[in-house]
Every structure is written in C-alpha cells, then in structure tokens.
Amino acid sequence: MKSLAVLTASLFGSLALAALPLLPAPATASPLCVSGNLSEFIALGTGGCQIEDKIFSNFAYSGTGAGGAAAIPAFGINVAILDTPKDPGIQFSAPWSVGPGQFLDSLIQFVVTVSPGGQAIDDISAAMTGFGHEPNGAVTVVEATSVGNLGLRDDGGTVAFATLTFAPTMGPISVATDIAVAGNSGVAAVSSVTNRFSEVPEPSALFLLCSSLFALGAMGYLRPKR
C-alpha cells in the first residue's frame, strides 16, 4: 500500500496539472512580421505575417499628390513592428509634408485576424507623431474599420490619440487608414501614424487580480481597530 506522503504528493501533482492553463495547439503560422517598407508587406498577400498571435494581411495602398507635391510611393512608407505583449501594433512613417497650395493623401489598408487559440481583440488605438501646421494648414487621419471608426487631426484643434473599444472578436478586422495633409495657404506635416490592437485579459489574470483585491480588503477589515 502506498504511504500517505506518496498519495498526498500524487494528489497535489494532479491538481497542479489541472490548474495549468490550456495552451493552444500549434497552428500553421504566418511568418513573423519584420520591419520594412509598405511594398514588402503588400507582397505578403493574403498570408500576411504575424505579431504575437495577431495576423496582419491583405495590405493595399494608394497615394496621391497635388499642387506640386509628389505622391508618396508604397516603398517610401516605412513599417515598424510593435511587439508589446498583449498590445501588438504597427507604425507607418513617411515624410507627409506640404507647403502652400499642396496636398498629399495616403490610403493604407490591411486586415487583422487572431490566429487559432489566440486572445480576442477588444480595443484599437490610433496615434500620430511629428505633426504640425502653420498658419492654416491641416492634418487629418480618418481610420475606418469593420468595428468602428477613429479620427485624428491637427487643424486648429488637435486630437493626437484615439481609442475604440468593442465586443471581443477574433476578426477579421479590416482597417483603412487615410492620412491627408493640406497646406492651404500655409504648411502641414505628420511623420507617423500608429495602430495597436489590445486583447481581452486572460481569465486567470482577472481571477488573480480579483483575488488580490479581495485579500487586501479582508486584511483591512480584520485589522484590529485602535
């Protein structure tokens, strides 16, 4: 007959295994995304590339220029990969800068999907940097997605950051980012636009947070009153 110590160790080992989170089975993954220029991402096609458990695919682009400003080509837009845990994203950078009477517009499109076994997305944020205008130029970034829209601007009033929350989804989420700078009788510029796709917190993390808060509350309640 097994000793009590052996039975106890066996029982706790089984409970520990049962408490471990289920890991997703390996799936046929897209290649990891690597920073480069937009034309390289367009060449990835429908397969796209992956940042953590998020797949970015179906990149497309069109650009226009007017008033003597030359349209920015796809290879002239740099794409930086942001692999922040639980908050992956992508940043587009280019010299969107115009003078009086000039205009530039870049429409960047892509699709985001959660790979099998990944964490659902419930938040999209957009931000721009390196922007400005004088005296009546305008910078506008209109971002239309399949789960809602975001807008950024610098045209007398400034909105440099925006967040969109929605019901958790595995996607696909289509994104169309229209970056426009108009000089009018002045100048305008923006150097980068960033998107991040935050995921739903894991149940285990929420459980630990709630447990910690409950324990702290209980300690305060049980502390002897002076």
C-alpha positions as CSV (number, residue, x, y, z in Angstrom):
1,M,0.0,0.0,0.0
2,K,1.3,3.5,-0.9
3,S,2.3,5.7,2.0
4,L,0.2,8.8,2.9
5,A,3.0,11.0,1.8
6,V,3.1,9.4,-1.7
7,L,-0.6,9.6,-2.1
8,T,-0.6,13.3,-1.0
9,A,2.2,14.2,-3.4
10,S,0.3,12.4,-6.2
11,L,-2.9,14.2,-5.5
12,F,-1.3,17.7,-5.4
13,G,0.6,16.9,-8.6
14,S,-2.7,16.1,-10.4
15,L,-4.3,19.2,-9.0
16,A,-1.4,21.4,-10.2
17,L,-1.6,19.9,-13.7
18,A,-5.3,20.5,-13.8
19,A,-4.8,24.2,-12.7
20,L,-2.4,24.9,-15.6
21,P,-3.9,27.0,-18.4
22,L,-4.6,25.0,-21.6
23,L,-2.1,26.0,-24.2
24,P,-3.3,26.4,-27.8
25,A,-2.2,23.7,-30.2
26,P,0.4,24.8,-32.7
27,A,-1.1,26.0,-35.9
28,T,0.3,26.7,-39.3
29,A,1.6,30.2,-38.6
30,S,2.3,33.1,-41.0
31,P,5.9,34.2,-40.9
32,L,6.8,36.7,-38.2
33,C,6.4,40.3,-39.2
34,V,9.7,42.2,-39.8
35,S,10.0,45.9,-40.0
36,G,10.5,47.1,-43.6
37,N,8.6,49.2,-46.2
38,L,5.0,49.0,-47.2
39,S,5.6,47.5,-50.6
40,E,7.2,44.5,-48.8
41,F,4.1,44.0,-46.7
42,I,1.8,44.3,-49.8
43,A,3.9,41.5,-51.3
44,L,2.9,39.1,-48.4
45,G,-0.6,38.9,-49.9
46,T,-3.4,37.1,-48.1
47,G,-1.0,35.0,-45.9
48,G,0.4,38.1,-44.3
49,C,2.7,38.0,-41.3
50,Q,2.3,37.6,-37.5
51,I,2.9,39.7,-34.4
52,E,2.4,37.5,-31.3
53,D,-1.0,35.8,-32.1
54,K,-2.3,38.5,-34.5
55,I,-2.0,38.1,-38.2
56,F,-1.7,41.2,-40.4
57,S,-2.5,40.6,-44.0
58,N,-4.1,41.9,-47.3
59,F,-2.1,45.1,-47.3
60,A,-3.0,47.6,-50.1
61,Y,-2.1,51.2,-50.8
62,S,-2.9,54.2,-53.0
63,G,-1.3,57.6,-52.8
64,T,-2.0,61.0,-54.5
65,G,-0.3,64.4,-54.6
66,A,-1.4,67.8,-55.8
67,G,-0.2,71.3,-56.2
68,G,3.4,70.2,-56.9
69,A,3.6,67.6,-54.1
70,A,4.7,64.2,-55.4
71,A,2.6,61.2,-54.2
72,I,4.5,59.0,-51.7
73,P,5.0,55.5,-53.1
74,A,4.4,52.4,-51.1
75,F,8.2,51.7,-50.8
76,G,8.6,55.2,-49.3
77,I,6.5,54.3,-46.3
78,N,8.3,52.6,-43.5
79,V,6.5,50.0,-41.4
80,A,7.7,49.3,-37.9
81,I,6.6,46.3,-35.9
82,L,5.5,46.9,-32.3
83,D,5.5,43.6,-30.4
84,T,4.5,44.9,-27.0
85,P,3.0,41.9,-25.1
86,K,-0.9,41.9,-25.1
87,D,-0.8,45.2,-27.2
88,P,0.8,44.5,-30.5
89,G,0.7,47.1,-33.3
90,I,2.2,48.6,-36.4
91,Q,3.5,52.0,-37.2
92,F,3.6,53.7,-40.6
93,S,6.2,56.5,-41.1
94,A,6.8,58.8,-44.1
95,P,7.5,62.5,-44.9
96,W,3.9,63.6,-45.2
97,S,4.8,67.3,-45.5
98,V,3.3,70.0,-47.8
99,G,3.6,73.8,-48.4
100,P,1.1,76.4,-49.6
101,G,-1.4,75.0,-52.2
102,Q,0.0,71.5,-51.8
103,F,-1.8,68.3,-50.8
104,L,-0.8,64.7,-50.0
105,D,-3.0,61.7,-49.3
106,S,-2.1,58.1,-48.5
107,L,-4.7,55.4,-48.1
108,I,-3.3,52.3,-46.3
109,Q,-5.4,49.2,-46.0
110,F,-4.9,45.9,-44.1
111,V,-6.7,43.1,-42.2
112,V,-6.1,41.9,-38.7
113,T,-7.1,38.4,-37.6
114,V,-6.4,36.4,-34.4
115,S,-4.6,33.1,-35.0
116,P,-6.4,29.9,-33.7
117,G,-6.1,29.7,-29.9
118,G,-5.1,33.4,-29.6
119,Q,-6.6,36.1,-27.4
120,A,-9.6,38.1,-28.9
121,I,-9.2,41.8,-29.7
122,D,-11.4,44.3,-27.9
123,D,-9.6,47.6,-28.4
124,I,-8.0,49.5,-31.2
125,S,-5.9,52.7,-30.7
126,A,-4.6,55.2,-33.1
127,A,-1.9,57.8,-32.5
128,M,0.1,60.3,-34.6
129,T,3.5,61.9,-34.0
130,G,5.6,64.6,-35.7
131,F,2.6,66.7,-36.7
132,G,2.1,70.4,-37.0
133,H,0.6,73.2,-39.2
134,E,1.1,76.9,-39.9
135,P,-0.9,79.1,-40.1
136,N,-4.0,77.3,-41.6
137,G,-2.7,74.0,-42.9
138,A,-4.4,70.8,-41.8
139,V,-3.5,67.2,-40.9
140,T,-6.3,64.7,-40.8
141,V,-6.2,60.9,-40.2
142,V,-9.5,59.1,-40.8
143,E,-9.4,55.5,-39.9
144,A,-12.4,53.3,-40.9
145,T,-12.5,49.8,-39.5
146,S,-15.1,47.0,-39.7
147,V,-15.8,47.5,-35.9
148,G,-16.0,51.3,-35.9
149,N,-14.1,54.5,-36.8
150,L,-11.4,56.6,-35.3
151,G,-10.2,60.1,-36.2
152,L,-7.0,62.2,-35.6
153,R,-6.4,65.8,-36.6
154,D,-4.3,68.9,-36.2
155,D,-6.1,71.8,-37.9
156,G,-6.6,74.4,-35.2
157,G,-7.8,71.8,-32.8
158,T,-5.7,68.7,-32.1
159,V,-6.6,65.1,-31.5
160,A,-3.4,63.0,-31.5
161,F,-4.7,59.9,-29.9
162,A,-8.0,57.9,-30.1
163,T,-9.3,54.6,-28.8
164,L,-12.1,52.4,-30.0
165,T,-13.5,49.6,-27.8
166,F,-15.9,46.9,-28.9
167,A,-17.1,43.4,-28.2
168,P,-14.2,40.9,-28.2
169,T,-13.6,39.5,-31.7
170,M,-11.2,37.1,-33.4
171,G,-11.6,39.1,-36.6
172,P,-11.1,39.5,-39.4
173,I,-11.0,43.3,-38.7
174,S,-10.5,45.4,-41.8
175,V,-8.7,48.7,-41.4
176,A,-8.5,51.6,-43.9
177,T,-6.3,54.5,-42.7
178,D,-6.5,57.7,-44.8
179,I,-3.6,60.1,-44.0
180,A,-4.1,63.6,-45.5
181,V,-2.1,66.8,-45.2
182,A,-3.2,70.0,-46.8
183,G,-1.1,73.2,-46.9
184,N,-3.9,75.5,-48.0
185,S,-2.1,78.9,-47.6
186,G,0.3,77.6,-45.0
187,V,2.1,74.3,-44.3
188,A,1.2,71.0,-42.7
189,A,3.1,67.8,-41.8
190,V,2.8,64.5,-39.9
191,S,5.6,61.9,-39.7
192,S,3.9,58.7,-38.3
193,V,0.6,57.0,-37.6
194,T,0.5,54.1,-35.2
195,N,-2.2,51.4,-34.6
196,R,-2.3,49.0,-31.6
197,F,-4.7,46.1,-31.2
198,S,-5.2,45.2,-27.5
199,E,-6.5,41.9,-26.4
200,V,-9.0,40.7,-23.8
201,P,-7.3,40.0,-20.5
202,E,-7.0,36.3,-19.8
203,P,-9.5,34.9,-17.2
204,S,-6.6,33.7,-15.0
205,A,-5.2,37.2,-14.8
206,L,-8.6,38.6,-13.9
207,F,-9.0,36.0,-11.2
208,L,-5.6,36.7,-9.7
209,L,-6.4,40.5,-9.7
210,C,-9.8,40.0,-8.0
211,S,-8.3,37.5,-5.5
212,S,-5.6,40.0,-4.6
213,L,-8.1,42.9,-4.1
214,F,-10.3,40.6,-2.0
215,A,-7.4,39.6,0.2
216,L,-6.3,43.2,0.7
217,G,-9.9,44.2,1.6
218,A,-10.1,41.3,4.1
219,M,-6.9,42.2,5.7
220,G,-8.1,45.8,6.2
221,Y,-11.4,44.5,7.6
222,L,-9.8,42.1,10.0
223,R,-7.1,44.5,11.2
224,P,-7.7,45.4,14.9
225,K,-9.4,48.8,15.4
226,R,-7.4,51.2,17.6
